[in-house]
Each structure stands twice: as structure tokens, then as C-alpha cells.
Amino acid sequence: MEFIIEIVKPAKLENVREALVEMGIQGIASREVSGFAGQKRYKELYQGAEYAIDFRPKLKLASP
């Protein structure tokens, strides 16, 4: 029995799901998470104040 955990960008969800199905994975659970890995920090203006954005939205996928 294998247990697979992946953290992916939301835009890549469909590609990853299709690849897992091709591997024979029967089910997938997902959860919204945030994090950073290799992406550059960027700044955003909100109501006149500047904020540094470190964490990006991601999806954590697990196949039981």
C-alpha cells in the first residue's frame, strides 16, 4: 500500500489529478494550504500600505 502526499499550485490540480488516475490511484483528498518554495517575494498595495507577500496559496493532495 502506498500513501502519496503532494503540494501543488492550484492551477496544476487537473494535470496532477489526471496523472494520478493514470497511475491507478482511486481517490484523492485535497486541502488548501499556503507556503513558499523557490518563488520570489513580491509586494502588494492595500489601502495605501505596502505588504510583502511570502506565502502563496497551494493545494495539499493525499491519496489514501
C-alpha angles and dihedrals in degrees: 000000000000128000115201124195120183134174112205141165112266091241090061096052097101094048092049092046091052092049092050092049090051088053089056099257108157102197141013132197121201135197131183113244136160132223147126135245122162095338119123121244116251135189129232133192118229120176091337096310124108118229128189112227112211104155122063127198114263139168124236112210125194129182115203 
